[in-house]
Amino acid sequence: MSKPLIIITGASSGIGEATARLLSGLGYPLLLLARRLDRLEALDLPNTMCRKVDITDRIALLAAVAEGEAKYGPADAIVNNAGLMLLGDMTEQSPDEWDRMLDVNVKGLLNGIHAVVRNMVARRHGTIINVSSTSGRKTYPSHVAYVGTKHAVHALSENLREEVAPHNVRVTLIAPGACNTELQTITTNQSIKDGFKAWKESIGGVILQPEEVAETIRFAYEMPQNVCIREIMLASTNQTV
């Protein structure tokens, strides 16, 4: 029996890429979405459609999902992984960075939900996996705007779960701690980058790897449909905060 389609956003690197590799190896057809099409195509995964999509572009996202479903059948799951982490002290950080994070981390994630949830409810089957962060449960210095977006992801995920659970649709939240992805490098504040490097060295240099988070996503998804793992928070054992 053929396996159903899974959609992954932000699949060009980090957790998204690792999840794509893992699920492809298990035989799932995939629709991979990211802004860097060349990175997606370089993965060279079988039964995979790659599309250049910015998740803040709702029309483009809907079109890509429709195209993927036309080829592989209804999406059984979406992994809303795309995200942006721009850190800074509120006295110094540019409001443009808040806007970008709200657009990607909150509105973009909602766009992903919107693209699949109605059909999942109609079919009474499906799984929505939202990748958040420990910053959705805790606070950290120079994280105000980022923490705000991730707390939003936690809240909307739980509220969505309550709405769709009676329709046999699952919502799972995955909240990793520090992970070895590009998110750690895109912050524009150099002192924060240096501080993260020093913190990482102080705990022995061991943080989560994308493959470990991908395995967590797989575990939650491959549970029977009647089992909804509502939330998994994970971090390296030596991360104390």
Backbone as a ProteinNet text record, in pm:
[ID]
protein_1_A
[PRIMARY]
MSKPLIIITGASSGIGEATARLLSGLGYPLLLLARRLDRLEALDLPNTMCRKVDITDRIALLAAVAEGEAKYGPADAIVNNAGLMLLGDMTEQSPDEWDRMLDVNVKGLLNGIHAVVRNMVARRHGTIINVSSTSGRKTYPSHVAYVGTKHAVHALSENLREEVAPHNVRVTLIAPGACNTELQTITTNQSIKDGFKAWKESIGGVILQPEEVAETIRFAYEMPQNVCIREIMLASTNQTV
[TERTIARY]
84.9	0	88.3	61.7	144.7	120.8	222.6	213.4	161.9	104.4	43.7	144.3	100.6	183	207	330.6	366.8	428.9	385.7	437.5	533.8	647.3	743.9	781	763.5	807.4	945.6	1019.2	1155.2	1242.6	1228.7	1293.8	1433.4	1485.4	1614.1	1734.9	1712.6	1825.2	1772.5	1864.5	1832.9	1730.8	1635.5	1535.7	1449.3	1412.8	1330.5	1399.6	1526.1	1602.4	1617.3	1650.5	1668.3	1538.2	1427.4	1297.2	1263.3	1295	1270.9	1351	1477	1560.9	1506.4	1468.7	1421.1	1290.6	1193.8	1063.5	1069.8	1154.1	1172.4	1229.2	1324.6	1383.5	1283.7	1175.2	1070.3	960.8	978.2	886.9	773.3	776.9	669.6	694.8	593.1	605.8	603.5	678.1	695.6	669.2	615.8	614.6	703.2	816.3	913	902.9	890.6	874.5	983	1042.8	1142.4	1171	1243.1	1278.8	1397.6	1478.8	1599.9	1573.9	1521.2	1484	1604.3	1719	1837.2	1875.8	1858.1	1889	1792	1665.2	1566.2	1597.3	1624.3	1649.7	1778.9	1874.9	2001.8	1985.4	1876.4	1850.6	1826.7	1770.6	1751.6	1677.3	1563.1	1485	1379.1	1352.5	1251.3	1110	1017.5	876.8	862.4	933.7	937.1	917	825.7	805.1	865.1	947.8	1013	958.8	920.7	869.1	928	963.9	1014.2	895.3	879.2	765.5	811.2	774.6	787.4	654.6	657.3	531.7	449	507.6	427.5	341.5	366.2	287.2	178.5	61.6	-45.1	-88.8	-98.4	-144.2	-46.7	83	183.7	183.9	164.8	162.6	43.4	-73.2	-192.3	-176.7	-116.4	-97.1	-3.8	103.7	198.6	134.4	55	-13.7	-111.3	-185.7	-279.4	-206.3	-89.9	-11.3	40.9	90.7	141.4	31.8	-85.2	-195.1	-249.7	-245.4	-290.1	-202.3	-75.4	17.1	19.9	21.6	43.8	-78.8	-188.4	-305.3	-308.9	-415.4	-433.4	-317.5	-279.6	-174.1	-223.2	-150.4	-185.4	-121.7	-15.6	51.5	122.1	133.7	220.1	310.8	438	535.1	565.4	505.6	526.5	656.5	764.5	897.7	963.4	927.1	994.2	984.6	1094.7	1095.6	1215.7	1211.6	1315.9	1346.6	1475	1515.7	1611.9	1562.6	1643	1638.5	1751.7	1756.7	1814.6	1776.3	1829.2	1763.4	1837.2	1782.8	1676.2	1565.3	1454	1489.3	1593.8	1634.7	1710.7	1752	1836.1	1781.4	1700.6	1659.5	1567.4	1587.8	1505.7	1366.2	1261.8	1125.4	1104.4	1186.5	1175.8	1198.2	1284.5	1309.3	1188.3	1118.1	995.9	895	880.3	783	813.6	939.2	977.4	947.4	976.8	949.9	800.5	723.6	578.9	522	571.7	522.8	554	675.5	716.3	669.2	702.5	681.1	534.8	455.2	313.9	222.6	227.5	138.5	171.8	300.1	338.9	294.3	309.7	265.1	114.1	40.8	-103.9	-139.8	-60.6	-84.2	-70.4	29.6	47.1	-71.7	-119.1	-237.5	-357.2	-376.9	-490.2	-490.3	-372.2	-360.9	-411.4	-417.3	-451.6	-567.5	-597.2	-683.9	-827.6	-880.5	-1020.4	-1039.9	-948.6	-961.1	-936	-845.5	-822.9	-949.2	-1014.1	-1138	-1245.3	-1254.2	-1354.5	-1328.4	-1201.3	-1165.3	-1163.5	-1168.4	-1156.9	-1025	-918.3	-786.4	-679.3	-571.9	-459.9	-385.4	-264.5	-179.3	-110.9	-118.9	-49.8	58.9	183.5	297.1	359.7	355.6	412	543.8	649.8	781.8	799.7	812.1	827.2	966.3	973.1	1100.3	1073.6	1177.5	1162.9	1131	1159.8	1125.3	975.2	898.2	753.8	703.2	791.5	755.2	838.6	957.7	1049.2	1087.2	1156.9	1208	1359.1	1423.4	1568.8	1608.7	1725.4	1770.7	1781.8	1741.4	1750	1665	1558.4	1470	1326.6	1302.1	1163.8	1072.2	1106.8	1018.5	1010.8	1123.7	1125.1	1041.5	1061.8	984	834.2	800	659.7	600.9	676.7	624.3	611.2	704.4	699.2	593.3	570.2	457.1	326.3	319.6	201.4	182	290.3	281.1	228.2	276.1	226.3	76.9	35.6	-105	-196.7	-161.2	-249.4	-253.2	-142.1	-140.3	-237.3	-236.5	-326	-471.5	-497.7	-634.8	-682.5	-594.6	-628.9	-657.4	-575.5	-597.7	-737.4	-779.1	-913.3	-1022.4	-999.3	-1099.2	-1111.5	-997.9	-1001.6	-1002.9	-975.6	-975.4	-1107.8	-1223.6	-1349.5	-1364.5	-1279.5	-1284	-1172.3	-1110.6	-1006.9	-879.5	-855.1	-733.1	-642.2	-514.2	-419.2	-337.1	-302.2	-208.3	-99.4	24.4	139.7	236.6	284.2	383.1	518.1	621	757.5	838.4	895.5	963.8	1108.8	1200	1340.4	1409.8	1510	1601.4	1706.4	1821.1	1927.9	1960.8	1963.6	1985.1	2084.4	2162	2267.9	2210.5	2147	2087	2131.4	2088.3	2123.1	2057.3	1953.7	1890	1990.5	2091.3	2190.1	2282.3	2279.4	2375.8	2314	2180.8	2120.3	2092.7	2103.1	2088.6	2190.6	2145.7	2233.2	2324.1	2294.6	2371.4	2491.9	2610.8	2731.4	2759.1	2728.8	2754.3	2666.6	2545.8	2458.6	2512.5	2562.1	2624.6	2743.1	2825	2941.8	2898.2	2791.6	2741.1	2688.9	2621.5	2572.3	2689	2792.8	2909.4	2972.8	2984.4	3043	2955.6	2824.8	2732.5	2742.9	2747.7	2758.1	2885.5	2996.2	3121.7	3112.2	3036.5	3025	2950.8	2867.8	2796.2	2859.3	2981	3054.4	3037.2	2972.5	2959.2	2854.5	2776.1	2678.2	2538.3	2479.9	2340	2269.9	2139.6	2063.7	2114.1	2101.2	2126.6	1991.7	1983.1	1856.1	1798	1883.9	1837	1764.1	1803.6	1737.2	1596.8	1581.8	1448.2	1362.6	1422.5	1349.6	1295.4	1374.4	1329.1	1212.3	1213.9	1103.6	975.8	989.6	874.8	819.4	908.3	863.5	788.7	842.9	779.5	638.1	623	490.4	393.1	439.7	351.9	311.2	402.5	374.1	300.9	266.2	174.6	38.8	-42.2	-175.4	-256.4	-345.8	-422.1	-503.1	-537.8	-615	-528.2	-397.7	-306.2	-249.4	-277.2	-223.4	-121.4	3.6	106.2	98.5	45.6	14.6	138.2	238.3	357.1	478.8	590.1	718.2	817.2	872.7	982.1	1109.7	1211	1334.6	1453.8	1560.2	1684.1	1797.9	1918.2	2032.4	2028.1	2071.4	2059.5	2128.4	2237.4	2312.9	2264.5	2157.5	2098	2006.3	2042.7	1969	1858.2	1856.1	1754.9	1671.9
-119.5	0	124.3	215.5	335.1	425.9	502.2	591.2	727.8	803.1	930.8	1045.1	1153.7	1273	1345.4	1390	1476.9	1604.1	1717.4	1848	1897.4	1951.2	2007.4	2146.9	2245.6	2381.5	2405.1	2498.4	2523.7	2400.9	2330.7	2200.9	2208.4	2328.9	2341.8	2327	2319.1	2305	2261.4	2231.7	2207.4	2098.2	2126.6	2028.3	1986.6	2082.4	2049.9	1953.7	1980.1	1890.8	1752.5	1747.5	1618.8	1539.2	1608.2	1540.2	1488	1567.6	1522.9	1397.3	1397.3	1279.8	1155.9	1173	1060.6	1003.7	1090.7	1043.7	988.9	1047.8	993.3	852	832.2	699.8	596	641.4	551.3	531.9	596.7	572.3	670.4	782.2	880.5	971.6	996.7	1103.4	1238.3	1333.3	1460	1578.2	1683.8	1815.9	1903.2	1945.9	2026.1	2171.5	2260.2	2402.8	2483	2575.8	2665.9	2774.8	2876.9	2983.7	2945.5	2850.5	2812	2680.9	2694.2	2577.2	2489.7	2550.7	2472.4	2377.1	2421.7	2335.7	2217.8	2242.6	2135.6	2032.1	2079.5	1987.9	1909.8	1970.8	1902.8	1781.4	1776.1	1659.8	1534.6	1553.7	1446.1	1327.4	1356.3	1252.2	1197.5	1068.2	1008.9	1050.7	1045.9	1077.1	1208.3	1307.9	1435.5	1550	1638.8	1761	1876.8	1955.9	2070.7	2198.5	2293.5	2419.3	2536.7	2640.1	2762.3	2842.2	2844.4	2911.3	2982.2	3107.7	3182.1	3164.8	3110.4	3077.6	3200.4	3318.6	3439.2	3472.3	3405.6	3423.7	3316.2	3350.8	3252.5	3192.3	3275	3227.2	3125.2	3154.8	3062.4	2931.9	2942	2823.3	2734.4	2795.1	2718.6	2651.3	2722.5	2666.8	2546.7	2556	2445.7	2323.2	2345.7	2233.7	2167.2	2247.4	2190.9	2107.3	2154.9	2082.5	1950.6	1956.3	1835.3	1731.6	1776.9	1683.7	1626.2	1704.7	1653.7	1537.5	1539.9	1434.2	1316.2	1344.3	1238	1203.9	1275.7	1252.5	1347.1	1341.2	1435.5	1430.9	1546.6	1553.7	1493.7	1396	1336.4	1412.7	1488.9	1565.4	1685.5	1787.5	1899.9	1924.5	1945.1	1982.5	2130.7	2213.8	2358.3	2392.9	2381.3	2395.2	2529.8	2596.8	2721.9	2823.5	2888.8	2987.8	3079.5	3183.3	3286.2	3326.7	3335.9	3377.5	3495	3612.2	3735	3790.9	3790.2	3826.1	3965.7	4026.5	4158.4	4218.7	4303.8	4379.9	4475.6	4486.9	4568.8	4716.4	4759.5	4899.6	4926.8	4818.8	4834.4	4765	4662.3	4582.4	4659.5	4642.2	4709.2	4649.2	4732.2	4680.4	4601.9	4625.9	4547.3	4399.4	4368.9	4229.7	4168.9	4247.6	4195.3	4160.6	4251.3	4230	4102.8	4082.2	3963.2	3835.1	3834.6	3714.9	3689.6	3794.7	3776	3723.9	3774.8	3731.7	3585.1	3542.5	3404.6	3309.1	3339.3	3244.6	3226.9	3331.1	3323.7	3320.4	3424.4	3429	3319.2	3295.2	3190.8	3054.1	3028	2901	2886.5	2992.9	2989.8	2961.7	3014.6	2986.1	2836.5	2774.2	2630.4	2552.3	2591.2	2526.7	2543.8	2666.4	2699.2	2614.2	2582	2509.7	2366.2	2309.6	2167	2136.6	2224.1	2183.6	2156.4	2232.3	2211.2	2073.2	2034.9	1903.4	1790.7	1811.5	1709.7	1687.1	1795.5	1785.3	1713.5	1746.4	1682.8	1532.6	1493.2	1351.2	1280.3	1358.4	1305.7	1228.2	1288.8	1224.5	1326.2	1328.5	1416.1	1458.1	1508.8	1551.5	1681.9	1777.7	1905.8	1911.4	1922.4	1927.6	2065.6	2138.7	2273.3	2269.6	2313.1	2316.1	2452.4	2451.5	2575.6	2578.7	2599.2	2615.1	2612.3	2582.2	2600.5	2745.8	2837	2978.3	3001.3	2898	2907.5	2877.3	2829.9	2801.2	2880.4	2924.2	2993.1	3127.3	3207.6	3334.2	3337.6	3414.9	3424.2	3569.2	3610.4	3747.3	3774.5	3894.2	3940.3	3857.6	3797	3712.7	3765.9	3887.7	3931.9	3906.7	3958	3943.4	3797.5	3729.9	3588.8	3504.7	3524	3451.8	3477.8	3600.5	3632.4	3551.2	3536.9	3459.7	3312.1	3259.4	3117.7	3087.8	3179.9	3161.9	3161.2	3241.9	3242.3	3106.6	3046.4	2915.6	2811.2	2814.9	2721.2	2741	2864.7	2892.6	2855.1	2893.8	2864.9	2714.9	2644.8	2500.3	2429.9	2468.6	2405.6	2439	2562.1	2601.2	2527.5	2515.6	2442.1	2296.1	2237.5	2096.7	2078	2169	2159.9	2168	2248.4	2264.8	2141.9	2080.7	1974	1833.1	1818.6	1685.7	1611.6	1677.8	1605.7	1552.7	1600.7	1556.6	1456.3	1401	1299.2	1352.4	1481.8	1543.2	1575.8	1545	1565.2	1692.4	1756.4	1868.7	1838.3	1838.9	1809.5	1926.2	1964.3	2071.3	2011.1	2045.1	2000.9	2123.9	2122.6	2240.7	2207.1	2221.9	2191.8	2306.4	2268.2	2366	2401.6	2447.2	2485.1	2368.7	2398.1	2294	2345	2256	2292.5	2317.7	2434.4	2471.8	2612.9	2655.7	2789.6	2899.6	2865.5	2966.4	3033.2	2956.7	3009.3	3112.4	3121.2	3207.6	3330.3	3337.4	3446.2	3571.2	3560.5	3679.3	3785.8	3907.4	4013.2	4073.1	4049.9	4107.1	4017.7	4067.1	3986.3	3950.8	4042	4012.6	3896.9	3887.6	3775.9	3646	3650.7	3532.2	3486.1	3582.5	3548.1	3489.6	3546.4	3496.9	3354.7	3324.8	3187.8	3090.6	3131.4	3045.1	3017	3120.8	3102.2	3012.8	3031.5	2947.5	2802.4	2780.9	2645	2578	2651.7	2595.6	2565.7	2647.7	2630.1	2502.7	2450.1	2325.8	2206.8	2226.5	2116.9	2106.3	2205.5	2208.3	2114.7	2050.7	1952.5	2012.4	2027.4	2068.5	1970.7	1986	1896.5	1899.9	1787.5	1778.6	1770.7	1825	1822.9	1682.3	1582	1444.8	1394.1	1443.6	1402.4	1460.7	1583.1	1644.6	1577	1545.4	1476.6	1342.7	1270.2	1141.6	1160.5	1268.8	1299.3	1327.9	1402.4	1431.1	1300.8	1214.2	1086.1	1003.6	996.4	918.2	967.5	1098.4	1154	1127.1	1143.5	1124.2	978.9	885.8	746.4	673.6	742.8	684.3	664.8	569.3	550.2	680.8	696.3	819.4	848.3	745	767.7	814.2	829.9	879.9	1014.3	1118.2	1251.3	1288.7	1294.7	1346.6	1498.3	1560.5	1702.8	1791.2	1757.8	1842.7	1762.5	1786	1730.2	1845.4	1865.3	1961.6	1882.6	1910	1835.3	1928.4	1889.5	1966.5	1872.8	1914.2	1834.1	1822.8	1710	1682.5	1789	1843.5	1941.4	2084.9	2105.3	2239.2	2258.1	2345.1	2359.2	2462.3	2546.7	2652.2	2636.9
0	0	0	-91.4	-101	19.1	53.6	168	124.4	217.7	181.8	176.3	116	98.7	230.3	248.2	360.4	303.3	355	314.4	422	379.9	475.1	428.5	514.6	482.9	543.1	484.7	531.6	518.7	405.7	389.8	329.6	309.7	240.9	332.9	462.7	555.9	691.2	781.2	921.4	946	1034.1	1074.9	956.8	872.1	756.5	662	632.5	545	607	734.9	801.7	803.7	822.8	823.6	685.2	582.7	445.5	414.5	449.8	423	495.2	620	699.6	643.6	618	572	430.2	347.1	212.8	218.8	308.3	323.8	370.7	433.6	480.1	375.7	260.1	150	132.4	204.4	190.7	71.1	-11.6	-111.1	-40.3	-93.4	-24.7	-116.9	-58.1	-119.4	-32.8	-87.3	-12.7	-56.7	39.6	12	82.9	10.5	67.2	-34.8	7.3	-85.9	-173.1	-128	-201.7	-276.7	-395.6	-474.6	-505.7	-530.1	-563.9	-451.3	-328.4	-213.6	-205.6	-235.2	-233.5	-340.5	-460.3	-571	-551.9	-482.4	-457.5	-365.4	-290.4	-204.9	-289.5	-407.6	-505	-443	-381.3	-316.4	-411.6	-406.1	-495.2	-453.1	-547.9	-520.6	-443.2	-488.7	-418.7	-517.5	-483.4	-560.1	-482.5	-546.5	-484.1	-545.9	-462	-512	-433.3	-506.8	-445.3	-393.8	-262.2	-200.1	-73.5	-62.8	61.7	134.5	254.2	322.6	358.5	349.1	371.5	250.1	137.7	15.7	13.1	65	81.5	-52.4	-154.5	-285.3	-343.2	-334.2	-385.3	-306	-176.2	-91.1	-125.9	-141.5	-176.5	-312.8	-406.7	-540.6	-536.8	-457.5	-447.4	-383.2	-279.7	-213.1	-309.1	-383.7	-480.9	-585.1	-628.8	-727.9	-670.8	-547.3	-484.3	-463	-420.6	-396.4	-526.6	-632.7	-762.6	-808.4	-771.7	-813.6	-718.2	-586.2	-488.5	-403.8	-420.6	-337.5	-219	-139.8	-28.1	71.2	119.4	220.5	351.2	401.2	529.9	644.4	613.7	719.2	658.7	739.3	706.9	825.7	797.1	900.5	878.1	959.7	950.8	1023.2	948.2	1006.4	978.3	868.5	831.9	944.6	973.5	1080.5	1069.8	1148.8	1146.2	1289.6	1323.4	1457.4	1445.3	1474.6	1474.8	1616.1	1682	1823.8	1843.4	1954.4	1985	2107.4	2175	2287.7	2236	2307.1	2259.7	2247.5	2316.5	2304.8	2175.8	2108.2	1990.7	1865.4	1881.8	1766.5	1672.8	1545.3	1445.3	1442.6	1441.9	1428.1	1300.4	1198.9	1076.2	1104.5	1202.6	1236.6	1307.4	1390.2	1452.4	1344.1	1247.6	1140.9	1063.3	1031.4	953.5	1030.5	1161.1	1239.9	1255.7	1276.3	1286.7	1155.2	1044	913.3	887.2	920.5	892.7	1001.8	1127.1	1236.1	1273.5	1253.5	1293.1	1170.1	1088.1	972.6	871.9	849	755.7	803.1	932.5	988.2	974.8	998.9	979.9	834.8	741.7	600.6	572.4	634.3	617.1	671	787.5	844.7	751.6	706.5	620.3	493.2	443	316.5	324.8	445.2	456.4	550.4	645.3	755.5	712.3	620	581.2	519	430.2	367.7	466.9	562.9	665.2	747.7	786.7	863.7	781.7	653.4	567.4	554.6	548.1	535.8	669.5	778.2	914.3	930.8	879.3	891.7	855.9	933.8	902.5	1027.7	1006.2	1117.2	1081.5	1170.7	1155.9	1262.6	1217.5	1310.1	1300.1	1408.7	1414.2	1491	1425.4	1489.9	1554.7	1685	1761.4	1824.7	1954	2024.5	2173.6	2251.2	2395.7	2428.7	2334.7	2353.7	2351.8	2319.3	2329.9	2469.1	2556.1	2695.3	2795.1	2752.5	2841.4	2779.9	2856.2	2803.7	2819.4	2730.6	2729.4	2702.8	2749.1	2722.5	2572.7	2532.5	2392.9	2297	2350.2	2269.3	2263.6	2306.1	2329.8	2210.5	2094.2	1978.3	1934.2	1932.7	1893.2	1988.8	2118.1	2218.7	2199.1	2166.4	2142.8	2029.2	1920.9	1808	1843.1	1920.7	1953.5	2060.3	2152	2243.3	2164.2	2060.4	1974.9	1907.9	1860.9	1797.1	1895.4	2019.1	2119.4	2142.8	2159	2190.7	2075.3	1954.7	1841.7	1813.4	1838.5	1816.8	1911.2	2036.4	2133.4	2103.3	2066.1	2033.5	1907.7	1808.7	1687.2	1718.8	1804.9	1841.8	1898.8	1984.9	2044.4	1937	1834.9	1729.1	1640.3	1606.7	1506.2	1565	1693.9	1755.4	1736.2	1746.6	1724.1	1581.5	1490.7	1351.2	1319.8	1424.3	1409.9	1342.4	1356.4	1304.6	1422.2	1407.9	1516.6	1496.3	1606.3	1604.6	1706.3	1658.8	1744.5	1740.8	1856	1867.3	1903.7	1828.3	1855.5	1895.3	2014.2	2067.7	2102.7	2006.8	2035	2110.2	2186.6	2242.5	2138.2	2183.8	2090.9	1998.9	1868.2	1768.8	1664.7	1612.2	1518.3	1378.8	1361.4	1233.8	1195.9	1077.1	1030.8	1114	1190.1	1275.5	1367.9	1406.9	1500.6	1435.3	1303	1234	1168.1	1158.6	1082.1	1165.2	1296.3	1380.3	1338.7	1326.4	1275.2	1382.2	1510.1	1619.8	1650.2	1622	1637.7	1783.2	1875.1	2016.4	2064.5	2010.7	2046.8	1988.9	1865.9	1806.6	1890.6	1932.9	2014.4	2148.5	2204.5	2331.4	2320.7	2210.8	2190.6	2179.4	2105.8	2091.2	2227	2310	2442.9	2529.4	2521.2	2598.9	2555.6	2425.7	2373	2424	2423.4	2473.4	2623.1	2695.8	2841.2	2879.2	2786.8	2816.6	2744.1	2698.4	2636.4	2486.9	2427.6	2282.5	2225.2	2310.5	2263.8	2265.2	2146.9	2135.6	2041.5	2028.8	1943.3	1798.8	1731.9	1589.2	1516.1	1395.2	1322.4	1307.2	1291.2	1274.1	1397.9	1514.7	1638.4	1646.5	1602	1599.6	1493.3	1379.5	1272.9	1321.2	1395.6	1448.5	1544.7	1620.7	1711.5	1632.6	1523.8	1436.5	1378.8	1330.5	1275.6	1378.5	1498.7	1605.3	1632	1645.8	1675.6	1561.3	1438.7	1323.4	1305.8	1325.7	1296.1	1408	1515.2	1611.7	1544.5	1590.7	1531.3	1534.5	1438.2	1428.1	1553.6	1628.3	1750.5	1866.7	1843.4	1946.1	1900.7	1976.2	1946.6	2052.8	2013.2	2103.4	2092.9	2193.3	2184.2	2178.5	2255.9	2259.3	2301.8	2234.7	2276.6	2286.9	2405.6	2424.5	2445.1	2365.1	2375.3	2367.6	2432.5	2430.1	2466.2	2438.7	2482.9	2635.5	2685.5	2829.4	2913.5	2863.4	2942	2923.2	2847.2	2839.6	2958.6	3049	3175.4	3167.8	3064.2	3056.3	2929.8
[MASK]
+++++++++++++++++++++++++++++++++++++++++++++++++++++++++++++++++++++++++++++++++++++++++++++++++++++++++++++++++++++++++++++++++++++++++++++++++++++++++++++++++++++++++++++++++++++++++++++++++++++++++++++++++++++++++++++++++++++++++++++++++

